[in-house]
Amino acid sequence: MDFFSLVWLFFILSSLQPVLRQRMLQMERLRTIARLERERGSRVIVLIHRQETMSLLGFPIFRYIDIDDSEAILRAIKMTDDDVPIDVVIHTPGGLVLAAEQVARALCRHPAKVTVFVPHYAMSGGTLIALAADEIVMDENAVLGPVDPQLGQQPAASVLRVLEQKPIDKVDDETLILADVAAKAIRQVKETVIELVEERMDRAAAEQLAETLATGVYTHDYPITARQARDLGLPVTTELPQLVYDIMALYPQTAQRRPSVEYIPSPRSKGPVDMG
């Protein structure tokens, strides 16, 4: 084989390497999900969103819950027998209310137990999905978030407060229209929250939870810890299975030129560090 043939072979192998590596990673994900299903006797659904970067230009691409996600999850739920529990691993900043509500309502209607695992965070729409669960299992450092609706870049609750703080004749027509939409959005989300939790808590507690999470009591990115979630009446525990962490490790953040965080990836106890 001559030099140019070796060069072409090198380029071919180099181009195939990312594809093969991704394929191997996908197979390992499926094997780990299957292990968790066997261990828990359940259907496991994974909803993990990472920020991705275009390989050539380096532009960040943000992932959120969208209609494609809800369609896939609804198909998985449909394929699950009524007597089979469902476990959902969620790692997401949120997304479309429509998509999150579809998933939450479908989980709420599933007759068998539904468990949501939150290894790091499930904000906004992710929290809405978690509200449909019979049990929410969080890492001790994981967080949920408020579900107050956003109108573009503006919190619906803040739009309404403009009307409270300014005379109506000083408010422009566009803001009045936004305020009307904001009031409807908040009412709709509150009704959804109550619908999702009212079978697991009394009506008064459900209404108070909806008021806290949906009306702008907190900023939209406020982190609700496991302890705070329990105080709000949610069925939260913190015994997260190791396999959930293993699944998360198989969805790595897209590699950057220089990692922001580095550590030796092994358990650390007191004593000297063996560098091999």
C-alpha positions as CSV (number, residue, x, y, z in Angstrom):
1,M,0.0,0.0,0.0
2,D,1.5,3.3,-1.1
3,F,1.7,6.5,1.0
4,F,-1.3,8.2,-0.6
5,S,-3.5,5.1,0.1
6,L,-2.4,5.2,3.7
7,V,-3.3,8.9,3.9
8,W,-6.8,8.2,2.4
9,L,-7.2,5.3,4.9
10,F,-6.3,7.6,7.8
11,F,-8.9,10.2,6.7
12,I,-11.6,7.6,6.3
13,L,-10.9,6.1,9.7
14,S,-10.8,9.6,11.3
15,S,-14.2,10.5,9.8
16,L,-15.7,7.2,10.9
17,Q,-14.4,7.4,14.5
18,P,-16.9,10.0,15.8
19,V,-19.8,7.9,14.3
20,L,-18.5,4.7,15.8
21,R,-17.9,6.4,19.2
22,Q,-21.4,7.8,19.2
23,R,-22.8,4.4,18.2
24,M,-20.9,2.7,21.1
25,L,-22.1,5.4,23.5
26,Q,-25.7,4.8,22.4
27,M,-25.5,1.1,22.9
28,E,-24.0,1.6,26.4
29,R,-26.9,4.0,27.2
30,L,-29.4,1.3,26.2
31,R,-27.6,-1.4,28.2
32,T,-27.6,0.9,31.3
33,I,-31.3,1.8,30.9
34,A,-32.1,-1.9,30.5
35,R,-30.2,-2.6,33.8
36,L,-32.2,0.0,35.6
37,E,-35.5,-1.5,34.1
38,R,-34.5,-5.0,35.3
39,E,-33.5,-3.7,38.8
40,R,-36.8,-1.8,39.3
41,G,-39.2,-3.8,37.1
42,S,-40.2,-0.7,35.3
43,R,-40.3,1.2,32.1
44,V,-37.4,3.7,32.1
45,I,-37.8,6.9,30.1
46,V,-34.8,9.4,29.9
47,L,-35.3,13.1,29.2
48,I,-31.9,14.7,29.3
49,H,-31.1,18.1,27.7
50,R,-27.5,19.3,27.4
51,Q,-26.3,22.5,25.9
52,E,-24.6,21.5,22.6
53,T,-22.0,23.3,20.5
54,M,-21.7,23.3,16.7
55,S,-18.5,21.5,15.9
56,L,-17.1,24.0,13.4
57,L,-18.3,27.4,14.5
58,G,-18.6,26.9,18.2
59,F,-22.1,28.4,18.6
60,P,-24.1,27.1,21.6
61,I,-27.3,25.3,20.9
62,F,-29.7,25.2,23.8
63,R,-32.0,22.1,24.3
64,Y,-35.4,22.4,25.8
65,I,-38.6,20.2,26.1
66,D,-40.3,20.4,22.7
67,I,-43.0,18.7,20.8
68,D,-40.6,16.0,19.5
69,D,-39.8,15.1,23.2
70,S,-43.5,14.9,24.2
71,E,-44.4,12.7,21.1
72,A,-41.6,10.3,22.0
73,I,-42.5,10.1,25.7
74,L,-46.2,9.7,24.9
75,R,-45.3,6.8,22.6
76,A,-43.3,5.2,25.3
77,I,-46.1,5.5,27.8
78,K,-48.6,4.1,25.3
79,M,-46.3,1.1,24.9
80,T,-46.3,0.4,28.6
81,D,-48.8,-2.0,30.2
82,D,-51.0,-0.5,32.9
83,D,-49.5,-2.6,35.6
84,V,-45.9,-1.7,34.8
85,P,-44.4,1.2,36.8
86,I,-42.8,4.1,34.9
87,D,-39.5,5.7,35.9
88,V,-38.5,9.0,34.3
89,V,-35.0,10.4,34.6
90,I,-35.2,14.2,34.0
91,H,-32.4,16.7,33.5
92,T,-33.7,19.8,31.8
93,P,-34.0,23.6,32.0
94,G,-37.7,23.4,30.9
95,G,-39.3,24.1,27.6
96,L,-42.7,24.4,25.9
97,V,-45.6,24.4,28.4
98,L,-47.8,22.5,25.8
99,A,-45.2,19.7,25.6
100,A,-44.6,19.5,29.3
101,E,-48.3,19.4,30.1
102,Q,-49.0,16.6,27.6
103,V,-46.3,14.5,29.2
104,A,-47.4,15.3,32.8
105,R,-51.1,14.5,32.1
106,A,-50.1,11.2,30.4
107,L,-48.0,10.2,33.4
108,C,-50.7,11.2,35.8
109,R,-53.2,8.9,34.0
110,H,-50.8,5.9,34.0
111,P,-52.4,3.4,36.6
112,A,-49.1,2.0,37.9
113,K,-46.6,3.9,40.0
114,V,-44.7,6.8,38.4
115,T,-41.4,7.9,39.7
116,V,-39.3,10.9,38.6
117,F,-35.6,10.9,39.2
118,V,-33.8,14.3,39.3
119,P,-30.0,13.9,39.5
120,H,-29.2,17.6,39.0
121,Y,-32.1,19.8,38.0
122,A,-35.6,19.7,36.5
123,M,-36.6,23.3,36.1
124,S,-39.9,24.9,34.8
125,G,-41.5,22.3,32.5
126,G,-39.3,19.6,34.1
127,T,-40.9,20.4,37.4
128,L,-44.3,20.3,35.8
129,I,-43.6,16.8,34.7
130,A,-42.3,15.9,38.2
131,L,-45.6,17.0,39.7
132,A,-47.3,14.1,38.0
133,A,-45.2,11.6,39.8
134,D,-46.2,9.5,42.8
135,E,-42.6,9.8,44.0
136,I,-39.9,12.4,43.2
137,V,-36.4,11.1,43.9
138,M,-33.8,13.9,44.0
139,D,-30.1,14.0,44.6
140,E,-29.5,15.9,47.9
141,N,-28.1,18.7,45.9
142,A,-30.6,18.6,43.0
143,V,-33.3,21.3,42.5
144,L,-36.7,21.9,41.0
145,G,-38.0,25.2,39.9
146,P,-41.2,27.4,39.7
147,V,-43.6,26.8,36.8
148,D,-44.8,30.4,36.3
149,P,-45.4,31.1,32.6
150,Q,-43.1,33.3,30.6
151,L,-44.3,35.5,27.7
152,G,-41.2,35.6,25.6
153,Q,-38.5,37.0,27.9
154,Q,-41.0,38.5,30.3
155,P,-42.6,36.7,33.3
156,A,-46.3,36.7,33.1
157,A,-46.6,37.7,36.8
158,S,-44.4,40.8,36.3
159,V,-46.5,41.9,33.3
160,L,-49.6,41.9,35.5
161,R,-47.8,43.9,38.2
162,V,-47.4,46.8,35.7
163,L,-51.2,47.2,35.8
164,E,-51.1,47.3,39.6
165,Q,-48.4,50.0,39.7
166,K,-49.5,52.3,36.9
167,P,-52.8,54.0,36.1
168,I,-54.6,52.3,33.3
169,D,-54.5,55.4,31.1
170,K,-50.7,55.3,31.3
171,V,-50.4,51.8,30.0
172,D,-50.0,51.2,26.3
173,D,-52.2,48.9,24.3
174,E,-49.5,46.3,23.8
175,T,-48.9,45.9,27.5
176,L,-52.7,45.7,28.1
177,I,-52.9,42.8,25.6
178,L,-49.8,41.1,27.2
179,A,-51.4,41.5,30.6
180,D,-54.6,39.8,29.4
181,V,-52.6,36.9,28.0
182,A,-50.5,36.8,31.2
183,A,-53.6,36.5,33.4
184,K,-54.9,33.6,31.2
185,A,-51.5,31.8,31.2
186,I,-51.2,32.0,35.0
187,R,-54.7,30.7,35.5
188,Q,-54.2,27.9,33.1
189,V,-50.9,26.8,34.7
190,K,-52.4,27.0,38.2
191,E,-55.3,24.8,37.0
192,T,-52.8,22.3,35.6
193,V,-50.8,22.1,38.8
194,I,-53.9,21.5,40.8
195,E,-55.1,18.8,38.4
196,L,-51.8,17.0,38.6
197,V,-51.5,16.9,42.4
198,E,-55.1,17.0,43.8
199,E,-55.3,13.1,44.0
200,R,-52.2,13.1,46.2
201,M,-53.0,16.1,48.5
202,D,-56.1,17.9,49.7
203,R,-57.6,20.7,47.6
204,A,-56.4,23.5,49.8
205,A,-52.8,22.3,49.8
206,A,-53.0,21.8,46.0
207,E,-54.2,25.4,45.5
208,Q,-51.5,26.7,47.8
209,L,-48.9,24.8,45.9
210,A,-50.2,26.1,42.6
211,E,-50.2,29.7,44.0
212,T,-46.5,29.3,45.1
213,L,-45.2,27.7,41.9
214,A,-47.2,29.5,39.2
215,T,-47.8,33.1,40.3
216,G,-44.3,34.6,40.4
217,V,-43.6,34.2,44.2
218,Y,-40.1,33.3,43.1
219,T,-38.0,34.2,40.1
220,H,-38.3,31.7,37.3
221,D,-34.8,30.3,37.9
222,Y,-35.2,30.0,41.7
223,P,-33.8,26.7,42.9
224,I,-36.2,24.6,45.0
225,T,-34.3,22.1,47.1
226,A,-35.5,18.7,48.1
227,R,-36.2,20.0,51.6
228,Q,-38.2,22.9,50.3
229,A,-40.1,20.7,47.9
230,R,-41.0,18.4,50.8
231,D,-42.2,21.5,52.8
232,L,-44.4,22.4,49.8
233,G,-46.1,19.0,50.2
234,L,-44.4,17.1,47.3
235,P,-43.5,13.4,47.7
236,V,-39.8,13.8,47.7
237,T,-37.1,11.4,48.7
238,T,-33.3,11.5,48.2
239,E,-32.2,7.9,47.7
240,L,-31.2,8.2,44.1
241,P,-30.1,4.8,42.5
242,Q,-26.5,4.6,41.4
243,L,-27.6,3.6,37.9
244,V,-29.3,7.0,37.5
245,Y,-25.9,8.6,37.9
246,D,-24.4,6.1,35.5
247,I,-27.0,7.0,32.9
248,M,-26.2,10.7,33.4
249,A,-22.5,10.0,32.8
250,L,-23.4,8.6,29.4
251,Y,-24.9,11.9,28.3
252,P,-21.7,14.0,28.5
253,Q,-21.7,17.7,27.8
254,T,-20.2,18.4,24.4
255,A,-16.4,18.7,24.8
256,Q,-15.0,22.2,24.7
257,R,-11.4,23.2,23.9
258,R,-10.6,23.5,27.6
259,P,-12.8,21.8,30.3
260,S,-14.1,24.2,33.0
261,V,-14.1,21.5,35.7
262,E,-11.5,18.8,36.2
263,Y,-11.1,16.1,38.9
264,I,-9.9,12.5,39.2
265,P,-13.0,10.5,38.5
266,S,-12.9,7.9,41.3
267,P,-14.3,7.7,44.8
268,R,-12.1,9.7,47.3
269,S,-11.5,8.7,50.9
270,K,-9.0,9.8,53.5
271,G,-5.5,8.8,52.7
272,P,-2.8,9.2,50.0
273,V,-3.9,9.6,46.3
274,D,-2.6,6.8,44.0
275,M,-1.8,8.4,40.7
276,G,-1.0,5.0,39.1
